[in-house]
Every structure is written in structure tokens, then in C-alpha cells.
Amino acid sequence: MTRPHTYLIRMLVFLGLVGVVCVILFPPMRDFFFANAALNGLIVGVLVLGIIYNFRQVVRLYPEVNWIDAFRRSIDADALHPAAPEQPHPPKLLAPMATMVANRSTLSLSAMSMRSLLDGIASRLDESRDLSRYTIGLLIFLGLLGTFWGLLETVDSISDVIGGLSVNGGDAAAVFGSLKQGLEAPMAGMGTAFSSSLFGLAGSLILGFLDLQAAQAQNRFYNDLEEWLSSGTRLSSGALVADGEQAVPAYVQALLEQTAESLENLQRTLARGEESRANADLGIHTLAGKIETLTDQMRTEQALMKSLAETQVAMKPLLQQIAEGSADKGGMDETTRAHIRNLDVHVGRMVDELRTGREDLVQQVRSEIKLLARTVAAASDEFDR
């Protein structure tokens, strides 16, 4: 989502320009301010509070945008991996949305749910701007209040001056001096009127621009949120009715939506079961290949054992003849006996190696069969869930 950096920059640039103007016009503005320091100070204080509040309205959008971005990342992570990270702590403005999508791995809302959610967020945004609007009106009111206050002081002062003015038998210079002294109070009242109007209208102008930027930032946030929610909204059959037809009752539509959500969950479960079964089939095929290889090895060893047995059978008469010939000649010599003993030792070793290889082969076959049984059992349990 778009972050409200642009609007903050605009507000800061505008306040910088206002500050430059205030620095340039500081001497006359100081005189205007002290024309009625209490009322003008109140106006400036309200202006400062309004500025802070408008900045707060824009800055508070950052947690909302961060939460939405984090929630979208959690949805993508859940789509890639079954164990998705926990959702971040929701802010205040999007609390209804956080409640609605708290236990969902995907964003899927009906048209009615999306509309009610957007209406709630829009109403919260409008309520947050009420205080800013009231501040603008308050500045205008304080400016007008100072205007009428100054005018009343001016009218009272002029009335007192006219009432106290007497030209019967008096010196003209003294009368003029008294008139000049009496007009100082009306001029002070006029200063109060115009200075308060100046500060009030200028403050309302500043807050009006800041409120406009804050409203644009909130509208941009609202539009981005609406576009994102529209991508995950499904239209139900009860919401699409022709003119003059009766709409589906609310409870029936809610039941249909709940059924649709259950079907979606079932579809996701079946998809995971199919994936698990595919993995199990792959493991079974791999195990079958290994068993086939082991079978070929066993056949080769059986042929070798058969050949050794035939060799032993063929050598038995030869050994017997050698023994008989040796007996006839008075016994075998030492070399022949050594060869026979070596041959007997080698044959014994070959028999032991064949027996050991057969036992290892049987053990490997048993291990592979146990692994196959566990894989099939795990796949069946996953499919049942």
C-alpha cells in the first residue's frame, strides 16, 4: 500500500512557507498580537493544537499501512509454507478487519462483508476529522468574537468621548487635546477587532490546508484498502438479483457463504492430501526400484552360490582320487596337503561371506519394507485428516 509520505512533505513545506512569511512580517505582527494579547494568544494556541492534530491524523495511518503489508506477507507465507508466521498486532482503525480475518489463512470476503467493513472504516475516518473541522470553525469564531468585542469597545469609547466633549467657553486647543486623548481608546478597540480577525482567518486558512492534506491522505488509504479488499472478494448468488426479484434472505445468504467457506477449506485439505499422496507414491516408486535392485543382487549371489556348489561337487571326486592315489603311494606329500588346506580355508571363507552378505541383504530388505509401511501409514493418516 501507498504510504502518506507525500502529504506529510506538503504539510511541512506549507508550514515552512508560513514560517518564512511570519519572520518577514514579524514587527507588524508583533504589534497586532499585543493589541489584545489574551485573545490572540488563545487563537494561536488553538492553531498550534490544530496543527498537531492534523499531523497526528496523517501519522496514525502508518501503523495501519504496516499492518496491512504484514498481513499480506503472512498470507503469501501461508500459501508457500503451512506454518505461517503469526499476524502482527492490529491497530485501532483496522480492528474490525483484524477481527474478521483473524483465523483465516487467505483473504476471502463476501460483497456484503466487504461493504460493511469499508463503511465502518469510512465512518471512523470521518469521525477522526470532526475535531479538525471544529478547530477551523473555532478559529473563525474567535476571530469574529474579537472583531465584535473590539467594535463594542470602539463604540463605547466613541460614546464616552462624544459625551465628555464640551466646546462651551473652552479653549480650542484643550478641546482638541481632549478629543485626541479620547480617541485612543476607540483606536485600541479597532486594533483588537482587526488583529483578532487577522489571526483567526489566517489560522483557519492554515488549518484548512492541513485538513485538506490529511483528508487526501485518508482518502488515498481508503481507496488502496478498497482495491486490495476487492481482489479478495467473492460475489454470492444472493447479491446478484434482477430488478423486481426478491433477494435471498439474510440467514440463507449467510448459510450459503458459510457453506462456500467450508467447501474452500475442504478443497484446500484435499489438495494437501493429494500432495501427500503424490509424495507417498514417489517414495513407493523409489522403494520399488531399490527392491528390484536388491532382487537382482540376490539373483546374482544365488547364481554365484550355485556355481560354487557345482564347483565343490566337481572337486569332490578329484579330491577323492587324489586321496586314494596318495594312499596307494603311501600318503600325500606335504605340498599337496598344504594346497588342500588352503583350498579348504578359501572355500570356508567364501561360504561365510555368502552367508554374511545374505543376512545383510535380508536386513536391508526388512528396513526398506518398514520404511514403506511407515510412509503409507503417514500418507493414509494425512488423507484421513
Secondary structure, DSSP 8 states (H G I E B T S, - for coil): ---THHHHHHHHHHHHHHHHHHHHTHHHHHHHHGGGHHHHHHHHHHHHHHHHHHHHHHHTHHHHHHHHHHHHHHHHHHHH-SS--------STTHHHHHHTTT-SS--EEHHHHHHHHHHHHHHHHHHHHHHHHHHHHHHHHHHHHHHHHHHHHHHHHHHHHHH---TT--HHHHHHHHHHHTHHHHHHHHHHHHHHHHHHHHHHHHHHHHHHHHHHHHHHHHHHHHHHHHTEE--GGG---TT-----HHHHHHHHHHHHHHHHHHHHHHHHHHHHHHHHHHHHHHHHHHHHHHHHHHHHHHHHHHHHHHHHHHHHHHHHHHHHHHHTTS--HHHHHHHHHHHHHHHHHHHHHHHHHHHHHHHHHHHHHHHHHHHHHHHHHHH-
